Amino acid sequence: MAFTEVADNVHRFADAFVNFYLVEGPEGLTLVDPGLPSMRSPLERALSGSVTPFKTSAHLS
């Protein structure tokens, strides 16, 4: 999975089939268009060690 900062505080996560965005804000992180449920594990690995809480905008469960 590739991680790219596309704008200040906006990060794009992508693989061959899915992409989604993580937005940093004053209240923590917001996951936008979180892709498929199978993307949860790679996202959690990418965020491991992060002390910032995050919320999803849709169906990542």
Stockholm file with secondary structure:
# STOCKHOLM 1.0

chainA/1-61         MAFTEVADNVHRFADAFVNFYLVEGPEGLTLVDPGLPSMRSPLERALSGSVTPFKTSAHLS
#=GR chainA/1-61 SS CEEEEEETTEEEEECSSCEEEEEEETTEEEEESCCCGGGHHHHHHHHTTCCSCEEESSCCC
#=GC SS_cons        CEEEEEETTEEEEECSSCEEEEEEETTEEEEESCCCGGGHHHHHHHHTTCCSCEEESSCCC
//
